Amino acid sequence: MGLKNMSLILGFLGFVFLQGLLVCTAYNVHHYSFIVKNTFFERLCSNKTMLTVNDSFPGPTIHVRKGDRAYINVHNEASYGVTIHWHGVKQPRNPWSDGPENITQCPIKPGTNFTYEVIFSDEEGTLWWHAHSDWTRATVHGAIVILPEANTTYPFPKPTAEQVLILGGKLEHNGLGVGLGLAWVFYIILGPHLFSYFLLAQI
C-alpha cells in the first residue's frame, strides 16, 4: 500500500514538473513574408529602380517579444542572389538561418524562396535586419522591435509614444546612385518629460 501511494505521488509530481517545463518553453510564433524585388522610386530628385522588400524602403518592421520565434519566408524576385541577416540576434543552435552569404547559407537564387527561422532568445530592444549580399544591404533593410516578455515592463517609466527611425546614406555620383551600405537605426522614446533617442545599429 505504501509503495502504491509513493508511485502515485511521484507520478503526480512528474506530471506537474513536465507541465511546468511546457509553460516555461512556450513562445509566440510570428510569420512574415518578404518579397525582394526591384521597385521604382524617386530619390535625390531623380527616378531610379532599387532593390526593396515588399515595395517599401526601408523594409517592414518585425515586431516580436523576448523569447519569441519568427518565420520569415523570403521570396527572391530580383535578378541576383540575396540573403538576409538578423543583426544582433544570437540564433542559438540555428546558424543556418543567420544569413551571411556563402558562409552559413548559399544565396537565395532568383525565382526561389527560403524560410528563415529567427530565434529571439534573450534579446530585448531594437535591432535590425539587412541583406548580406554585397551592395544589397544599402536598400534592403528594416528594424526589429523586441518588446519585453509578456507581463513584464520596460526598465523605465512607460513611454507616451514610441517610433522607429531608420537613417540611411546614399552617394550620388555622375547621375548614378551608389549605395554606401550605411544605415543607422534609432528608436525614439517619447515620455512626459523625455525625448531621447538611442543609436542601436550601424553598418
PyMOL CGO cylinders between C-alpha atoms (Angstrom):
from pymol import cmd
from pymol.cgo import CYLINDER

trace = [
    CYLINDER, 0.00, 0.00, 0.00, 2.82, 2.46, 0.84, 0.3, 1, 1, 1, 1, 1, 1,
    CYLINDER, 2.82, 2.46, 0.84, 4.62, 1.66, -2.43, 0.3, 1, 1, 1, 1, 1, 1,
    CYLINDER, 4.62, 1.66, -2.43, 1.45, 2.27, -4.44, 0.3, 1, 1, 1, 1, 1, 1,
    CYLINDER, 1.45, 2.27, -4.44, 0.94, 5.67, -2.78, 0.3, 1, 1, 1, 1, 1, 1,
    CYLINDER, 0.94, 5.67, -2.78, 4.57, 6.57, -3.40, 0.3, 1, 1, 1, 1, 1, 1,
    CYLINDER, 4.57, 6.57, -3.40, 4.18, 5.70, -7.11, 0.3, 1, 1, 1, 1, 1, 1,
    CYLINDER, 4.18, 5.70, -7.11, 1.08, 7.89, -7.36, 0.3, 1, 1, 1, 1, 1, 1,
    CYLINDER, 1.08, 7.89, -7.36, 2.81, 10.80, -5.65, 0.3, 1, 1, 1, 1, 1, 1,
    CYLINDER, 2.81, 10.80, -5.65, 5.91, 10.51, -7.87, 0.3, 1, 1, 1, 1, 1, 1,
    CYLINDER, 5.91, 10.51, -7.87, 3.73, 10.21, -10.97, 0.3, 1, 1, 1, 1, 1, 1,
    CYLINDER, 3.73, 10.21, -10.97, 1.80, 13.33, -9.98, 0.3, 1, 1, 1, 1, 1, 1,
    CYLINDER, 1.80, 13.33, -9.98, 4.99, 15.30, -9.27, 0.3, 1, 1, 1, 1, 1, 1,
    CYLINDER, 4.99, 15.30, -9.27, 6.44, 14.19, -12.62, 0.3, 1, 1, 1, 1, 1, 1,
    CYLINDER, 6.44, 14.19, -12.62, 3.27, 15.35, -14.40, 0.3, 1, 1, 1, 1, 1, 1,
    CYLINDER, 3.27, 15.35, -14.40, 3.39, 18.76, -12.65, 0.3, 1, 1, 1, 1, 1, 1,
    CYLINDER, 3.39, 18.76, -12.65, 7.11, 19.12, -13.49, 0.3, 1, 1, 1, 1, 1, 1,
    CYLINDER, 7.11, 19.12, -13.49, 6.55, 18.36, -17.18, 0.3, 1, 1, 1, 1, 1, 1,
    CYLINDER, 6.55, 18.36, -17.18, 3.64, 20.80, -17.37, 0.3, 1, 1, 1, 1, 1, 1,
    CYLINDER, 3.64, 20.80, -17.37, 5.88, 23.45, -15.82, 0.3, 1, 1, 1, 1, 1, 1,
    CYLINDER, 5.88, 23.45, -15.82, 8.53, 22.77, -18.46, 0.3, 1, 1, 1, 1, 1, 1,
    CYLINDER, 8.53, 22.77, -18.46, 5.97, 23.16, -21.23, 0.3, 1, 1, 1, 1, 1, 1,
    CYLINDER, 5.97, 23.16, -21.23, 4.84, 26.51, -19.82, 0.3, 1, 1, 1, 1, 1, 1,
    CYLINDER, 4.84, 26.51, -19.82, 8.46, 27.69, -19.48, 0.3, 1, 1, 1, 1, 1, 1,
    CYLINDER, 8.46, 27.69, -19.48, 9.27, 26.78, -23.08, 0.3, 1, 1, 1, 1, 1, 1,
    CYLINDER, 9.27, 26.78, -23.08, 6.11, 28.28, -24.59, 0.3, 1, 1, 1, 1, 1, 1,
    CYLINDER, 6.11, 28.28, -24.59, 6.72, 31.10, -27.07, 0.3, 1, 1, 1, 1, 1, 1,
    CYLINDER, 6.72, 31.10, -27.07, 4.74, 33.03, -29.64, 0.3, 1, 1, 1, 1, 1, 1,
    CYLINDER, 4.74, 33.03, -29.64, 5.32, 32.32, -33.32, 0.3, 1, 1, 1, 1, 1, 1,
    CYLINDER, 5.32, 32.32, -33.32, 5.19, 35.12, -35.91, 0.3, 1, 1, 1, 1, 1, 1,
    CYLINDER, 5.19, 35.12, -35.91, 5.05, 34.72, -39.69, 0.3, 1, 1, 1, 1, 1, 1,
    CYLINDER, 5.05, 34.72, -39.69, 6.28, 37.27, -42.22, 0.3, 1, 1, 1, 1, 1, 1,
    CYLINDER, 6.28, 37.27, -42.22, 6.57, 37.22, -45.99, 0.3, 1, 1, 1, 1, 1, 1,
    CYLINDER, 6.57, 37.22, -45.99, 9.33, 39.28, -47.62, 0.3, 1, 1, 1, 1, 1, 1,
    CYLINDER, 9.33, 39.28, -47.62, 9.19, 39.80, -51.39, 0.3, 1, 1, 1, 1, 1, 1,
    CYLINDER, 9.19, 39.80, -51.39, 12.57, 41.10, -52.61, 0.3, 1, 1, 1, 1, 1, 1,
    CYLINDER, 12.57, 41.10, -52.61, 12.31, 42.83, -55.98, 0.3, 1, 1, 1, 1, 1, 1,
    CYLINDER, 12.31, 42.83, -55.98, 13.25, 45.92, -57.95, 0.3, 1, 1, 1, 1, 1, 1,
    CYLINDER, 13.25, 45.92, -57.95, 10.92, 48.84, -57.27, 0.3, 1, 1, 1, 1, 1, 1,
    CYLINDER, 10.92, 48.84, -57.27, 10.70, 52.22, -58.99, 0.3, 1, 1, 1, 1, 1, 1,
    CYLINDER, 10.70, 52.22, -58.99, 11.44, 55.12, -56.57, 0.3, 1, 1, 1, 1, 1, 1,
    CYLINDER, 11.44, 55.12, -56.57, 12.17, 58.83, -56.69, 0.3, 1, 1, 1, 1, 1, 1,
    CYLINDER, 12.17, 58.83, -56.69, 15.17, 59.65, -54.50, 0.3, 1, 1, 1, 1, 1, 1,
    CYLINDER, 15.17, 59.65, -54.50, 17.60, 62.58, -54.53, 0.3, 1, 1, 1, 1, 1, 1,
    CYLINDER, 17.60, 62.58, -54.53, 15.49, 64.35, -57.17, 0.3, 1, 1, 1, 1, 1, 1,
    CYLINDER, 15.49, 64.35, -57.17, 15.87, 61.53, -59.67, 0.3, 1, 1, 1, 1, 1, 1,
    CYLINDER, 15.87, 61.53, -59.67, 13.88, 58.46, -60.64, 0.3, 1, 1, 1, 1, 1, 1,
    CYLINDER, 13.88, 58.46, -60.64, 15.50, 55.06, -60.34, 0.3, 1, 1, 1, 1, 1, 1,
    CYLINDER, 15.50, 55.06, -60.34, 14.88, 51.41, -59.69, 0.3, 1, 1, 1, 1, 1, 1,
    CYLINDER, 14.88, 51.41, -59.69, 16.23, 49.92, -56.48, 0.3, 1, 1, 1, 1, 1, 1,
    CYLINDER, 16.23, 49.92, -56.48, 16.00, 46.64, -54.61, 0.3, 1, 1, 1, 1, 1, 1,
    CYLINDER, 16.00, 46.64, -54.61, 13.32, 46.68, -51.90, 0.3, 1, 1, 1, 1, 1, 1,
    CYLINDER, 13.32, 46.68, -51.90, 11.33, 44.37, -49.65, 0.3, 1, 1, 1, 1, 1, 1,
    CYLINDER, 11.33, 44.37, -49.65, 7.54, 44.41, -50.09, 0.3, 1, 1, 1, 1, 1, 1,
    CYLINDER, 7.54, 44.41, -50.09, 7.82, 47.54, -52.28, 0.3, 1, 1, 1, 1, 1, 1,
    CYLINDER, 7.82, 47.54, -52.28, 8.98, 49.65, -49.31, 0.3, 1, 1, 1, 1, 1, 1,
    CYLINDER, 8.98, 49.65, -49.31, 12.19, 51.43, -48.41, 0.3, 1, 1, 1, 1, 1, 1,
    CYLINDER, 12.19, 51.43, -48.41, 13.18, 50.79, -45.69, 0.3, 1, 1, 1, 1, 1, 1,
    CYLINDER, 13.18, 50.79, -45.69, 11.61, 47.36, -45.45, 0.3, 1, 1, 1, 1, 1, 1,
    CYLINDER, 11.61, 47.36, -45.45, 8.95, 46.18, -42.99, 0.3, 1, 1, 1, 1, 1, 1,
    CYLINDER, 8.95, 46.18, -42.99, 9.48, 46.26, -39.22, 0.3, 1, 1, 1, 1, 1, 1,
    CYLINDER, 9.48, 46.26, -39.22, 9.39, 42.92, -37.41, 0.3, 1, 1, 1, 1, 1, 1,
    CYLINDER, 9.39, 42.92, -37.41, 7.56, 43.08, -34.06, 0.3, 1, 1, 1, 1, 1, 1,
    CYLINDER, 7.56, 43.08, -34.06, 8.16, 40.29, -31.51, 0.3, 1, 1, 1, 1, 1, 1,
    CYLINDER, 8.16, 40.29, -31.51, 8.59, 39.76, -27.79, 0.3, 1, 1, 1, 1, 1, 1,
    CYLINDER, 8.59, 39.76, -27.79, 11.64, 38.47, -25.98, 0.3, 1, 1, 1, 1, 1, 1,
    CYLINDER, 11.64, 38.47, -25.98, 11.74, 34.66, -26.34, 0.3, 1, 1, 1, 1, 1, 1,
    CYLINDER, 11.74, 34.66, -26.34, 9.51, 34.53, -29.45, 0.3, 1, 1, 1, 1, 1, 1,
    CYLINDER, 9.51, 34.53, -29.45, 10.26, 32.98, -32.84, 0.3, 1, 1, 1, 1, 1, 1,
    CYLINDER, 10.26, 32.98, -32.84, 9.64, 34.39, -36.29, 0.3, 1, 1, 1, 1, 1, 1,
    CYLINDER, 9.64, 34.39, -36.29, 9.46, 32.55, -39.59, 0.3, 1, 1, 1, 1, 1, 1,
    CYLINDER, 9.46, 32.55, -39.59, 10.26, 34.88, -42.48, 0.3, 1, 1, 1, 1, 1, 1,
    CYLINDER, 10.26, 34.88, -42.48, 9.67, 33.48, -45.96, 0.3, 1, 1, 1, 1, 1, 1,
    CYLINDER, 9.67, 33.48, -45.96, 11.91, 35.45, -48.35, 0.3, 1, 1, 1, 1, 1, 1,
    CYLINDER, 11.91, 35.45, -48.35, 10.79, 35.30, -52.00, 0.3, 1, 1, 1, 1, 1, 1,
    CYLINDER, 10.79, 35.30, -52.00, 13.56, 36.49, -54.32, 0.3, 1, 1, 1, 1, 1, 1,
    CYLINDER, 13.56, 36.49, -54.32, 12.04, 38.18, -57.38, 0.3, 1, 1, 1, 1, 1, 1,
    CYLINDER, 12.04, 38.18, -57.38, 15.25, 40.10, -58.11, 0.3, 1, 1, 1, 1, 1, 1,
    CYLINDER, 15.25, 40.10, -58.11, 17.75, 39.12, -60.80, 0.3, 1, 1, 1, 1, 1, 1,
    CYLINDER, 17.75, 39.12, -60.80, 20.60, 38.13, -58.44, 0.3, 1, 1, 1, 1, 1, 1,
    CYLINDER, 20.60, 38.13, -58.44, 21.05, 36.07, -55.28, 0.3, 1, 1, 1, 1, 1, 1,
    CYLINDER, 21.05, 36.07, -55.28, 20.36, 37.56, -51.87, 0.3, 1, 1, 1, 1, 1, 1,
    CYLINDER, 20.36, 37.56, -51.87, 20.46, 36.58, -48.18, 0.3, 1, 1, 1, 1, 1, 1,
    CYLINDER, 20.46, 36.58, -48.18, 19.06, 38.29, -45.07, 0.3, 1, 1, 1, 1, 1, 1,
    CYLINDER, 19.06, 38.29, -45.07, 20.97, 38.70, -41.79, 0.3, 1, 1, 1, 1, 1, 1,
    CYLINDER, 20.97, 38.70, -41.79, 19.26, 39.33, -38.44, 0.3, 1, 1, 1, 1, 1, 1,
    CYLINDER, 19.26, 39.33, -38.44, 21.75, 41.79, -36.95, 0.3, 1, 1, 1, 1, 1, 1,
    CYLINDER, 21.75, 41.79, -36.95, 22.29, 41.31, -33.20, 0.3, 1, 1, 1, 1, 1, 1,
    CYLINDER, 22.29, 41.31, -33.20, 20.10, 38.19, -32.93, 0.3, 1, 1, 1, 1, 1, 1,
    CYLINDER, 20.10, 38.19, -32.93, 22.15, 35.36, -31.41, 0.3, 1, 1, 1, 1, 1, 1,
    CYLINDER, 22.15, 35.36, -31.41, 20.33, 32.49, -33.16, 0.3, 1, 1, 1, 1, 1, 1,
    CYLINDER, 20.33, 32.49, -33.16, 21.31, 29.80, -30.60, 0.3, 1, 1, 1, 1, 1, 1,
    CYLINDER, 21.31, 29.80, -30.60, 21.85, 26.40, -32.27, 0.3, 1, 1, 1, 1, 1, 1,
    CYLINDER, 21.85, 26.40, -32.27, 20.44, 27.84, -35.51, 0.3, 1, 1, 1, 1, 1, 1,
    CYLINDER, 20.44, 27.84, -35.51, 23.33, 29.19, -37.62, 0.3, 1, 1, 1, 1, 1, 1,
    CYLINDER, 23.33, 29.19, -37.62, 21.81, 28.15, -40.97, 0.3, 1, 1, 1, 1, 1, 1,
    CYLINDER, 21.81, 28.15, -40.97, 19.22, 30.93, -40.58, 0.3, 1, 1, 1, 1, 1, 1,
    CYLINDER, 19.22, 30.93, -40.58, 21.77, 33.65, -39.78, 0.3, 1, 1, 1, 1, 1, 1,
    CYLINDER, 21.77, 33.65, -39.78, 22.21, 34.92, -43.34, 0.3, 1, 1, 1, 1, 1, 1,
    CYLINDER, 22.21, 34.92, -43.34, 25.91, 35.55, -44.14, 0.3, 1, 1, 1, 1, 1, 1,
    CYLINDER, 25.91, 35.55, -44.14, 26.15, 34.74, -47.84, 0.3, 1, 1, 1, 1, 1, 1,
    CYLINDER, 26.15, 34.74, -47.84, 28.31, 31.69, -48.67, 0.3, 1, 1, 1, 1, 1, 1,
    CYLINDER, 28.31, 31.69, -48.67, 29.23, 31.24, -45.00, 0.3, 1, 1, 1, 1, 1, 1,
    CYLINDER, 29.23, 31.24, -45.00, 26.10, 29.87, -43.31, 0.3, 1, 1, 1, 1, 1, 1,
    CYLINDER, 26.10, 29.87, -43.31, 23.94, 29.65, -46.42, 0.3, 1, 1, 1, 1, 1, 1,
    CYLINDER, 23.94, 29.65, -46.42, 24.00, 29.93, -50.18, 0.3, 1, 1, 1, 1, 1, 1,
    CYLINDER, 24.00, 29.93, -50.18, 22.26, 32.97, -51.69, 0.3, 1, 1, 1, 1, 1, 1,
    CYLINDER, 22.26, 32.97, -51.69, 18.56, 32.64, -52.38, 0.3, 1, 1, 1, 1, 1, 1,
    CYLINDER, 18.56, 32.64, -52.38, 18.53, 32.27, -56.16, 0.3, 1, 1, 1, 1, 1, 1,
    CYLINDER, 18.53, 32.27, -56.16, 16.27, 34.46, -58.30, 0.3, 1, 1, 1, 1, 1, 1,
    CYLINDER, 16.27, 34.46, -58.30, 12.80, 32.97, -58.63, 0.3, 1, 1, 1, 1, 1, 1,
    CYLINDER, 12.80, 32.97, -58.63, 13.13, 30.88, -55.44, 0.3, 1, 1, 1, 1, 1, 1,
    CYLINDER, 13.13, 30.88, -55.44, 12.38, 31.35, -51.76, 0.3, 1, 1, 1, 1, 1, 1,
    CYLINDER, 12.38, 31.35, -51.76, 13.84, 30.43, -48.37, 0.3, 1, 1, 1, 1, 1, 1,
    CYLINDER, 13.84, 30.43, -48.37, 12.15, 30.46, -44.96, 0.3, 1, 1, 1, 1, 1, 1,
    CYLINDER, 12.15, 30.46, -44.96, 14.29, 31.74, -42.09, 0.3, 1, 1, 1, 1, 1, 1,
    CYLINDER, 14.29, 31.74, -42.09, 13.63, 30.60, -38.52, 0.3, 1, 1, 1, 1, 1, 1,
    CYLINDER, 13.63, 30.60, -38.52, 14.68, 33.52, -36.30, 0.3, 1, 1, 1, 1, 1, 1,
    CYLINDER, 14.68, 33.52, -36.30, 15.01, 32.62, -32.61, 0.3, 1, 1, 1, 1, 1, 1,
    CYLINDER, 15.01, 32.62, -32.61, 14.86, 35.58, -30.25, 0.3, 1, 1, 1, 1, 1, 1,
    CYLINDER, 14.86, 35.58, -30.25, 16.48, 34.17, -27.11, 0.3, 1, 1, 1, 1, 1, 1,
    CYLINDER, 16.48, 34.17, -27.11, 17.44, 36.90, -24.63, 0.3, 1, 1, 1, 1, 1, 1,
    CYLINDER, 17.44, 36.90, -24.63, 17.47, 39.92, -26.95, 0.3, 1, 1, 1, 1, 1, 1,
    CYLINDER, 17.47, 39.92, -26.95, 15.34, 42.89, -25.96, 0.3, 1, 1, 1, 1, 1, 1,
    CYLINDER, 15.34, 42.89, -25.96, 15.13, 46.34, -27.53, 0.3, 1, 1, 1, 1, 1, 1,
    CYLINDER, 15.13, 46.34, -27.53, 15.51, 47.37, -31.15, 0.3, 1, 1, 1, 1, 1, 1,
    CYLINDER, 15.51, 47.37, -31.15, 17.80, 45.63, -33.64, 0.3, 1, 1, 1, 1, 1, 1,
    CYLINDER, 17.80, 45.63, -33.64, 17.69, 45.43, -37.41, 0.3, 1, 1, 1, 1, 1, 1,
    CYLINDER, 17.69, 45.43, -37.41, 17.77, 43.05, -40.34, 0.3, 1, 1, 1, 1, 1, 1,
    CYLINDER, 17.77, 43.05, -40.34, 19.60, 43.65, -43.61, 0.3, 1, 1, 1, 1, 1, 1,
    CYLINDER, 19.60, 43.65, -43.61, 20.63, 41.92, -46.82, 0.3, 1, 1, 1, 1, 1, 1,
    CYLINDER, 20.63, 41.92, -46.82, 24.04, 40.30, -46.51, 0.3, 1, 1, 1, 1, 1, 1,
    CYLINDER, 24.04, 40.30, -46.51, 24.98, 40.12, -50.17, 0.3, 1, 1, 1, 1, 1, 1,
    CYLINDER, 24.98, 40.12, -50.17, 27.39, 42.75, -51.50, 0.3, 1, 1, 1, 1, 1, 1,
    CYLINDER, 27.39, 42.75, -51.50, 25.71, 46.12, -52.11, 0.3, 1, 1, 1, 1, 1, 1,
    CYLINDER, 25.71, 46.12, -52.11, 22.13, 44.91, -51.49, 0.3, 1, 1, 1, 1, 1, 1,
    CYLINDER, 22.13, 44.91, -51.49, 22.20, 45.95, -47.83, 0.3, 1, 1, 1, 1, 1, 1,
    CYLINDER, 22.20, 45.95, -47.83, 22.12, 49.61, -48.94, 0.3, 1, 1, 1, 1, 1, 1,
    CYLINDER, 22.12, 49.61, -48.94, 18.38, 49.38, -49.69, 0.3, 1, 1, 1, 1, 1, 1,
    CYLINDER, 18.38, 49.38, -49.69, 17.27, 46.01, -48.26, 0.3, 1, 1, 1, 1, 1, 1,
    CYLINDER, 17.27, 46.01, -48.26, 16.99, 46.58, -44.50, 0.3, 1, 1, 1, 1, 1, 1,
    CYLINDER, 16.99, 46.58, -44.50, 14.48, 47.23, -41.74, 0.3, 1, 1, 1, 1, 1, 1,
    CYLINDER, 14.48, 47.23, -41.74, 14.03, 47.29, -37.97, 0.3, 1, 1, 1, 1, 1, 1,
    CYLINDER, 14.03, 47.29, -37.97, 13.31, 44.53, -35.45, 0.3, 1, 1, 1, 1, 1, 1,
    CYLINDER, 13.31, 44.53, -35.45, 11.40, 45.68, -32.35, 0.3, 1, 1, 1, 1, 1, 1,
    CYLINDER, 11.40, 45.68, -32.35, 11.74, 43.17, -29.49, 0.3, 1, 1, 1, 1, 1, 1,
    CYLINDER, 11.74, 43.17, -29.49, 9.38, 44.04, -26.66, 0.3, 1, 1, 1, 1, 1, 1,
    CYLINDER, 9.38, 44.04, -26.66, 9.86, 42.69, -23.11, 0.3, 1, 1, 1, 1, 1, 1,
    CYLINDER, 9.86, 42.69, -23.11, 8.31, 39.32, -22.27, 0.3, 1, 1, 1, 1, 1, 1,
    CYLINDER, 8.31, 39.32, -22.27, 4.56, 39.29, -21.65, 0.3, 1, 1, 1, 1, 1, 1,
    CYLINDER, 4.56, 39.29, -21.65, 3.55, 40.54, -18.19, 0.3, 1, 1, 1, 1, 1, 1,
    CYLINDER, 3.55, 40.54, -18.19, 6.84, 42.43, -17.75, 0.3, 1, 1, 1, 1, 1, 1,
    CYLINDER, 6.84, 42.43, -17.75, 7.61, 46.09, -18.31, 0.3, 1, 1, 1, 1, 1, 1,
    CYLINDER, 7.61, 46.09, -18.31, 10.33, 48.32, -19.66, 0.3, 1, 1, 1, 1, 1, 1,
    CYLINDER, 10.33, 48.32, -19.66, 13.17, 49.08, -17.23, 0.3, 1, 1, 1, 1, 1, 1,
    CYLINDER, 13.17, 49.08, -17.23, 12.00, 52.73, -17.25, 0.3, 1, 1, 1, 1, 1, 1,
    CYLINDER, 12.00, 52.73, -17.25, 8.64, 54.56, -16.95, 0.3, 1, 1, 1, 1, 1, 1,
    CYLINDER, 8.64, 54.56, -16.95, 6.11, 53.73, -19.65, 0.3, 1, 1, 1, 1, 1, 1,
    CYLINDER, 6.11, 53.73, -19.65, 6.70, 55.99, -22.66, 0.3, 1, 1, 1, 1, 1, 1,
    CYLINDER, 6.70, 55.99, -22.66, 3.97, 58.19, -24.10, 0.3, 1, 1, 1, 1, 1, 1,
    CYLINDER, 3.97, 58.19, -24.10, 4.86, 57.14, -27.65, 0.3, 1, 1, 1, 1, 1, 1,
    CYLINDER, 4.86, 57.14, -27.65, 7.44, 55.08, -29.49, 0.3, 1, 1, 1, 1, 1, 1,
    CYLINDER, 7.44, 55.08, -29.49, 8.74, 55.39, -33.05, 0.3, 1, 1, 1, 1, 1, 1,
    CYLINDER, 8.74, 55.39, -33.05, 11.36, 53.58, -35.10, 0.3, 1, 1, 1, 1, 1, 1,
    CYLINDER, 11.36, 53.58, -35.10, 13.52, 55.86, -37.23, 0.3, 1, 1, 1, 1, 1, 1,
    CYLINDER, 13.52, 55.86, -37.23, 15.97, 54.48, -39.81, 0.3, 1, 1, 1, 1, 1, 1,
    CYLINDER, 15.97, 54.48, -39.81, 18.51, 56.80, -41.41, 0.3, 1, 1, 1, 1, 1, 1,
    CYLINDER, 18.51, 56.80, -41.41, 20.47, 55.67, -44.45, 0.3, 1, 1, 1, 1, 1, 1,
    CYLINDER, 20.47, 55.67, -44.45, 23.30, 57.09, -46.50, 0.3, 1, 1, 1, 1, 1, 1,
    CYLINDER, 23.30, 57.09, -46.50, 23.50, 57.20, -50.28, 0.3, 1, 1, 1, 1, 1, 1,
    CYLINDER, 23.50, 57.20, -50.28, 26.05, 58.71, -52.64, 0.3, 1, 1, 1, 1, 1, 1,
    CYLINDER, 26.05, 58.71, -52.64, 25.04, 60.25, -55.95, 0.3, 1, 1, 1, 1, 1, 1,
    CYLINDER, 25.04, 60.25, -55.95, 27.90, 60.34, -58.45, 0.3, 1, 1, 1, 1, 1, 1,
    CYLINDER, 27.90, 60.34, -58.45, 27.53, 61.35, -62.12, 0.3, 1, 1, 1, 1, 1, 1,
    CYLINDER, 27.53, 61.35, -62.12, 23.84, 60.54, -62.02, 0.3, 1, 1, 1, 1, 1, 1,
    CYLINDER, 23.84, 60.54, -62.02, 24.40, 57.03, -60.64, 0.3, 1, 1, 1, 1, 1, 1,
    CYLINDER, 24.40, 57.03, -60.64, 23.01, 56.15, -57.24, 0.3, 1, 1, 1, 1, 1, 1,
    CYLINDER, 23.01, 56.15, -57.24, 25.62, 54.20, -55.34, 0.3, 1, 1, 1, 1, 1, 1,
    CYLINDER, 25.62, 54.20, -55.34, 24.50, 52.67, -52.06, 0.3, 1, 1, 1, 1, 1, 1,
    CYLINDER, 24.50, 52.67, -52.06, 27.18, 53.01, -49.44, 0.3, 1, 1, 1, 1, 1, 1,
    CYLINDER, 27.18, 53.01, -49.44, 25.74, 50.36, -47.18, 0.3, 1, 1, 1, 1, 1, 1,
    CYLINDER, 25.74, 50.36, -47.18, 25.38, 52.89, -44.40, 0.3, 1, 1, 1, 1, 1, 1,
    CYLINDER, 25.38, 52.89, -44.40, 22.35, 52.76, -42.17, 0.3, 1, 1, 1, 1, 1, 1,
    CYLINDER, 22.35, 52.76, -42.17, 21.52, 53.79, -38.66, 0.3, 1, 1, 1, 1, 1, 1,
    CYLINDER, 21.52, 53.79, -38.66, 18.53, 52.59, -36.66, 0.3, 1, 1, 1, 1, 1, 1,
    CYLINDER, 18.53, 52.59, -36.66, 17.20, 54.92, -33.99, 0.3, 1, 1, 1, 1, 1, 1,
    CYLINDER, 17.20, 54.92, -33.99, 14.47, 54.07, -31.52, 0.3, 1, 1, 1, 1, 1, 1,
    CYLINDER, 14.47, 54.07, -31.52, 12.70, 57.22, -30.35, 0.3, 1, 1, 1, 1, 1, 1,
    CYLINDER, 12.70, 57.22, -30.35, 11.00, 57.13, -26.97, 0.3, 1, 1, 1, 1, 1, 1,
    CYLINDER, 11.00, 57.13, -26.97, 8.70, 60.00, -26.04, 0.3, 1, 1, 1, 1, 1, 1,
    CYLINDER, 8.70, 60.00, -26.04, 7.69, 60.38, -22.42, 0.3, 1, 1, 1, 1, 1, 1,
    CYLINDER, 7.69, 60.38, -22.42, 6.04, 63.15, -20.38, 0.3, 1, 1, 1, 1, 1, 1,
    CYLINDER, 6.04, 63.15, -20.38, 9.39, 64.93, -19.87, 0.3, 1, 1, 1, 1, 1, 1,
    CYLINDER, 9.39, 64.93, -19.87, 11.58, 62.77, -22.05, 0.3, 1, 1, 1, 1, 1, 1,
    CYLINDER, 11.58, 62.77, -22.05, 12.73, 62.97, -25.63, 0.3, 1, 1, 1, 1, 1, 1,
    CYLINDER, 12.73, 62.97, -25.63, 15.64, 60.69, -26.22, 0.3, 1, 1, 1, 1, 1, 1,
    CYLINDER, 15.64, 60.69, -26.22, 16.99, 58.54, -28.98, 0.3, 1, 1, 1, 1, 1, 1,
    CYLINDER, 16.99, 58.54, -28.98, 19.36, 55.64, -28.99, 0.3, 1, 1, 1, 1, 1, 1,
    CYLINDER, 19.36, 55.64, -28.99, 21.74, 54.67, -31.77, 0.3, 1, 1, 1, 1, 1, 1,
    CYLINDER, 21.74, 54.67, -31.77, 21.03, 50.98, -32.00, 0.3, 1, 1, 1, 1, 1, 1,
    CYLINDER, 21.03, 50.98, -32.00, 22.92, 49.73, -35.01, 0.3, 1, 1, 1, 1, 1, 1,
    CYLINDER, 22.92, 49.73, -35.01, 25.29, 50.92, -37.67, 0.3, 1, 1, 1, 1, 1, 1,
    CYLINDER, 25.29, 50.92, -37.67, 26.85, 49.10, -40.61, 0.3, 1, 1, 1, 1, 1, 1,
]
cmd.load_cgo(trace, "trace")
